Each structure stands twice: as C-alpha cells, then as structure tokens.
Amino acid sequence: MSTAAAPVRSGAVLADLLPAARHRYAVDAALVLGGAALTGIAAQIALPVPGSPVPVTGQTFAALLIGTALGARRGFLSLALYALVGMAGMPWFAEAESGWSMPSLGYVFGMLLAATVVGALARRGGDRSVLRTAGTMVLGSAIIYAIGVPYLALSTGMSMSAAVAAGLTPFLIGDALKAALAMGVLPTTWKLLGRRG
C-alpha cells in the first residue's frame, strides 16, 4: 500500500484547488464576483493611446488570467457579469466608462469569449508550462482582437485598416509583456503547489 499523495484530478484549474467541500456554490459565487471586480479594477489602469479611442489597460490581462485560473464556466460568468453590470451603468469599463455606446465595447465582448476559451484550455493543461501558457495567451488575445477590432470599425465608421492601426497595432508590445508575465506566473504557481499534469 502506497503512502504517496494522490495527484490532482485531470482537468483541474487553479480555482479547483481551493478547499470547498461543503460550500462549493458559495465559493464559486465568490470567485465569479471576485473575477468581475478584479476585471473592473484592472480596467482603471488605463493609458490613452494617441489617435485611438481604445486605451491600454490591465483589463485584458485580468480577463485572460481569470479565465485560466477559474476555468471556462466561472471565467465566462465573471466576464458576463462584468459586461452586463458595466453596460447597465456601473462605471468600471476602461477610464470609468459604462453603457452600450463605447467604441471599445467589442473588446469587452472579446474578453468574454477569450476567458471562456482560455479557461477550457487551462482544463487541458494550457497553463502548466511556459510554452503552453504562451499559446493560450496568444490565442486569448487573438480572440479579443478578432471581436474588438471589427466592432471598433463598425462603431466609429473607420475602415478595417484604420481600425487595425488604431485598435490592434499599438497594443502588441503590451500584450507580449502581459503574455510574458502570465508565462511566468501561471506555471510557477502550479509548480509551487506541486500540482503538475
């Protein structure tokens, strides 16, 4: 009979490691609320980009981190709550904006889908190594832009090339830095917890 500790079940994300045997729904609700609040706080870290109606923010990094840490379902619910409450009037989009009329709202919708996709990838080990995390973050960022840039073009009347120049190109270096940070944080967290696999 072995005395070795049982490995974490396959398909776990970081949030699944929290102790919550009898209070799973309360813990899930707190994680969803916390994810939405963290996204709203990170959105306030905003730097304007000359010539673009879209600022550089911490919100995209928060959305991707929430998706990978919470998994697809809780990540989706967190970003859906963030989007719905912001559209209803809570000033927690970038630069304390709210409502439906922002040209950057497409990025919020993109973050909702991206958090879901990266959460599903995290359940398959997409956050366990540096290379896997890099791929997960690149895909998540691509999803955000695939929705955000066309929405920017439609909402402002810009051509697609102008929307790419204003809503994608200025953000690539920052996104690379955010991905590098995630590539260090997520695999290291798993390693520190001794939960590989």
LOLOKE-200882 format. One record per residue: residue in one letter; x, y, z of N, C-alpha, C, O in turn. Coordinates in steps of 0.001 Angstrom, whole numbers, plus 500000, padded with zeros to 6 digits. Layout:
BEGIN
AXYZXYZXYZXYZ/...
END
This chain:
BEGIN
M500844498819500000500000500000500000500887501240500000501787501358500832/S500639502171499068501466503359498909500981504479499824499787504613500089/T501916505267500291501559506427501121501715507722500344501592508801500924/A501981507644499052502152508851498233500824509590498125499752508984498132/A500922510916498025499716511729497893499079511488496538499769511307495535/A497760511489496520497042511304495267497226512539494396497158513660494900/P497460512357493094497620513516492224496297514245492055495222513681492256/V496406515526491677495209516306491393494502515675490203495147515197489270/R493175515675490240492439515058489146492713515801487850492920517014487843/S492712515067486776492950515648485469491868516674485178490711516481485551/G492231517747484523491261518766484167491043519827485221490097520607485111/A491878519885486234491720520902487276492288522235486811493231522279486021/V491706523318487308492276524654487168492648525126488561492285524488489549/L493360526223488650493849526685489952492721526862490973492894526519492143/A491586527385490553490481527608491495489942526307492073489369526304493163/D490118525202491354489635523914491855490433523418493052490008522489493739/L491572524023493304492413523594494414491996524225495741492516523861496796/L491060525170495687490566525790496917489732524789497699488937524059497108/P489895524741499017489053523835499805487618524371499859487388525516500246/A486663523532499467485270523992499463484302522822499456483263522894498801/A484607521779500147483812520555500071482319520795500308481491520318499532/R481967521522501359480549521690501682479966523000501173478754523204501242/H480807523883500667480326525216500284480718525554498852481049526705498567/R480691524592497952481152524788496579480436525938495885481084526753495228/Y479097526024496019478361527076495315478709528457495847478803529411495076/A478899528574497151479286529869497722480682530265497253480931531430496943/V481590529294497201482942529587496723482905529979495255483560530943494859/D482150529251494440482033529592493023481464530989492836481956531752492003/A480432531333493601479837532667493505480851533741493890480935534782493238/A481614533489494941482636534458495357483716534603494290484189535711494035/L484110533498493665485121533560492604484610534343491398485348535134490809/V483361534124491035482765534846489902482688536343490202483074537170489376/L482187536681491388482112538102491782483506538722491856483723539840491388/G484440537991492445485811538489492543486450538684491183487178539653490970/G486181537762490249486720537894488894486184539123488188486933539841487526/A484892539368488326484289540561487723484878541828488344485215542772487629/A485002541852489668485550543022490354487013543254489971487422544393489746/L487797542184489897489198542323489504489319542896488099490187543731487843/T488464542460487194488481542997485827488141544484485838488774545280485144/G487131544852486637486757546265486735487859547126487321488074548253486875/I488551546608488308489678547352488905490825547462487906491413548531487742/A491142546350487238492241546357486267491943547283485093492864547838484495/A490671547455484759490301548354483661490637549807483973490808550617483062/Q490731550136485259491040551516485640492525551836485509492923552998485585/I493337550812485314494752551031484991494781551261483491494914550316482714/A494659552505483087494479552830481673495399553962481245495555554966481940/L495998553770480091496836554804479482496282555118478104496116554209477291/P495990556392477820495465556720476495496514556454475411497717556583475636/V496024556082474245496887555864473084496585556975472087495449557084471624/P497565557799471745497318558890470788496729558367469475497262557435468872/G495631558974469046494992558594467790494076557390467883493560556930466864/S493860556865469096492995555693469250491962555960470332492278556545471368/P490718555530470092489712555642471154489814554514472182489013554445473114/V490794553636472011490966552489472901492243552679473720493324552782473139/P492149552730475051493359552876475863494032551530476130493417550475475977/V495284551581476527495973550395477048495485550216478486495516551162479273/T495038549018478829494523548778480184495059547463480732495686546678480021/G494795547247482006495105545966482629493953544984482503494063543843482952/Q492851545408481900491644544599481853491815543344480991491281542292481345/T492532543422479886492702542225479053493520541164479793493213539973479731/F494558541612480487495365540670481262494520540019482354494601538810482571/A493708540827483039492840540293484093491864539275483519491657538219484117/A491264539572482374490285538658481780490923537317481432490334536266481685/L492122537348480854492800536100480485493250535331481728493154534104481773/L493734536046482719494158535401483960492957534773484681493060533669485215/I491845535464484693490628534945485324490150533683484602489781532697485239/G490162533726483282489750532547482529490610531337482834490089530243483047/T491935531523482858492813530381483108492720529914484553492757528710484808/A492602530819485486492572530428486898491231529842487320491191528947488164/L490134530329486750488804529886487179488208528800486293487304528086486726/G488687528662485082488099527696484154487031528346483300486624529480483552/A486578527621482285485673528184481277484354528687481875483944529811481586/R483694527888482692482367528267483203482447529481484114481740530466483905/R483306529412485123483409530549486052484027531767485366483653532900485669/G484971531545484443485544532656483684484485533349482846484411534578482819/F483663532557482159482565533123481370481626533925482265481276535060481941/L481214533335483393480281534023484286480874535316484844480169536318484964/S482159535304485185482815536521485691482787537634484656482429538770484965/L483167537302483419483226538330482381481829538723481908481617539865481499/A480871537792481956479488538151481622478946539127482659478291540108482306/L479214538865483931478788539782484986479441541148484812478780542182484913/Y480733541139484552481454542400484312480811543175483169480549544370483301/A480554542500482039479981543165480866478570543682481149478259544833480845/L477723542845481723476333543236481953476205544389482933475439545327482706/V476961544316484025476889545389485022477455546693484446476926547771484713/G478512546593483668479073547787483018478128548389482000477988549610481930/M477475547550481209476514548063480226475286548655480919474629549543480375/A474980548159482124473837548689482880474147550018483568473237550661484092/G475413550440483577475732551755484127476841551813485152477255552909485530/M477338550691485615478456550706486572479703551218485844480099550638484833/P480324552284486335481467552871485620482777552105485866483708552632486474/W482833550866485390484042550092485638484665549537484371485540548674484438/F484219550031483199484973549760481989486190550683482005486340551490482923/A487047550575481015488260551391480965487918552876481103486948553363480522/E488727553570481876488583555005482119487228555365482730486667556421482438/A486707554472483587485440554667484303484253554872483365483314555595483698/E484294554244482203483185554294481250482146553246481614482418552319482377/S480956553405481059479898552410481192478951552579480017479070553531479247/G478015551659479882476984551779478857477241550937477625478123550078477599/W476434551213476595476440550432475358477161551130474209477472550483473209/S477431552407474318477834553187473140479336553351472955479760554084472062/M480144552699473761481589552870473649482141552142472425481731551015472146/P483058552761471694483663552056470562484526550870470993484841550001470180/S484903550837472260485737549731472749484920548575473351485503547635473892/L483590548629473267482765547577473860483016546212473208482849545175473851/G483408546216471960483712544952471293484842544196471965484860542965471957/Y485782544922472546486879544265473272486350543568474526486844542503474898/V485363544155475171484744543527476345484077542216475929484220541201476611/F483345542238474806482735541005474300483811539980473940483649538783474177/G484906540465473367486016539573473042486618538949474288486983537774474279/M486726539726475361487261539205476618486363538118477194486850537152477783/L485058538274477026484102537273477490484362535931476796484443534892477450/L484488535966475481484766534734474741486171534214475047486367533010475214/A487141535115475118488526534703475377488662534031476741489347533015476857/A488025534576477770488099533972479102487537532560479079488048531671479760/T486492532358478300485881531033478187486833530055477500487017528928477958/V487431530498476404488324529621475635489595529306476422490003528146476488/V490227530319477022491458530035477765491168529206479009492018528438479460/G489962529361479566489562528516480693489445527061480287489855526169481029/A488886526821479108488789525448478600490185524886478322490444523714478593/L491076525708477788492447525254477527493192524978478833493990524043478907/A492938525779479852493591525553481149493178524204481733493990523537482374/R491944523799481521491493522482481993492231521353481280492270520223481767/R492816521665480127493583520678479369495084520889479540495881520363478764/G495469521661480561496886521875480853497503523061480140498728523174480087/G496680523954479584497185525095478837497897526148479661498415527115479103/D497936525984480979498626526945481849499711526278482689500182526862483664/R500109525074482325501046524317483164502509524496482782503387524249483608/S502795524915481561504182525122481153504291526478480463503284527071480075/V505503526954480317505728528261479695505206528269478262504509529205477871/L505529527249477476505101527227476074503588527092475941502978527766475110/R502986526245476737501531526107476681500845527400477097499858527809476486/T501365528039478132500773529299478583500918530365477500499994531147477279/A502056530404476827502256531366475736501201531157474659500585532118474198/G500990529909474256499980529626473242498586529994473691497798530531472912/T498275529711474940496956530035475490496726531541475492495654532009475109/M497739532306475927497599533763475988497520534380474590496757535322474373/V498294533862473653498250534382472281496869534136471678496298535024471046/L496336532940471872495006532642471340493947533535472000493072534066471317/G494027533700473315493077534567474012493137535999473501492100536625473279/S494337536515473316494491537882472789493942537990471376493294538980471037/A494197536974470544493691536983469173492161537021469149491569537706468315/I491529536292470055490063536304470132489558537693470506488587538180469928/I490212538326471464489801539680471869489864540630470680488931541399470449/Y490960540581469923491099541468468765490152541084467630489663541959466915/A489888539799467457489006539349466373487594539899466535486872540052465551/I487199540194467761485891540796468012486016542302468196485200543064467677/G487033542731468933487172544149469255487469545045468072486899546131467969/V488346544621467178488741545486466049487588545690465058487321546834464691/P486892544633464606485751544884463720484649545723464380484021546557463728/Y484421545492465688483432546296466402483862547764466421483032548656466243/L485141548013466634485676549377466606485424550015465251484992551165465170/A485694549267464184485483549790462829484006550125462603483685551200462096/L483118549220462974481681549454462770481157550612463606480363551421463126/S481604550690464862481045551712465758481579553109465483480949554096465864/T482726553208464830483305554530464558483254554917463086483501556075462748/G482938553974462206482949554252460778484342554188460165484540554588459018/M485316553679460937486678553528460408486712552391459388485889551476459417/S487690552481458485487956551324457638488607550249458502489094550544459593/M488619549009458027489267547942458800490750548226458975491302547957460043/S491407548761457958492845549032458103493091550132459135494067550079459884/A492206551125459173492340552177460193492054551611461579492710551987462551/A491079550709461678490757550092462973491909549221463450492209549199464644/V492558548505462546493733547708462925494844548628463415495501548336464414/A495056549749462706496111550693463092495813551343464442496737551617465208/A494537551594464746494172552265465993493872551298467128494065551637468295/G493397550085466799492894549195467826493632547888467993493217547052468796/L494730547679467250495499546457467412496997546745467470497663546390468442/T497520547382466439498967547583466327499596548239467556500644547773468004/P499009549304468127499664549949469282499714549078470542500419549406471496/F498972547977470545498835547163471752499677545897471736499725545181472737/L500331545609470639501037544335470501502206544190471480502413543112472037/I502964545253471691504098545163472627503588544940474051504122544104474781/G502565545678474440501984545497475772501424544102475954501565543511477025/D500786543565474912500248542210475003501350541176475131501195540177475833/A502464541416474452503603540500474580504133540520476012504496539473476549/L504182541692476634504640541795478022503655541103478979504073540425479918/K502354541278478737501342540617479572501442539095479432501335538364480417/A501647538629478194501791537187477974503024536661478689502994535580479277/A504116537432478639505347537004479321505120536919480827505615535997481476/L504380537863481383504068537830482807503243536583483149503524535896484131/A502228536301482337501412535099482560502248533836482414502047532869483149/M503192533839481462504047532673481252504919532401482466505325531262482696/G505208533427483238505963533229484468505078532874485649505411531993486442/V503947533563485765503089533414486947502363532074486993502416531379488007/L501692531708485916500827530521485967501605529217486138501307528465487066/P502592528913485284503336527658485506504063527630486854504180526578487483/T504550528801487292505234528862488581504264528554489724504618527859490677/T503055529070489622502051528790490648501767527297490728501707526739491824/W501593526646489586501383525194489590502575524471490197502413523525490968/K503774524923489844504975524267490359505065524426491875505385523473492586/L504779525637492368504835525875493804503810525031494558504050524601495686/L502687524806493928501648523985494548501932522504494406501243521671494996/G502956522175493616503319520779493434502286519991492664502146518783492851/R501560520678491795500456520052491064500759520093489587500308521011488902/R501472519178489088501792519118487666500825518167486974500208517317487615/G500701518320485657499952517300484935498929517765484007498262516952483366/
END
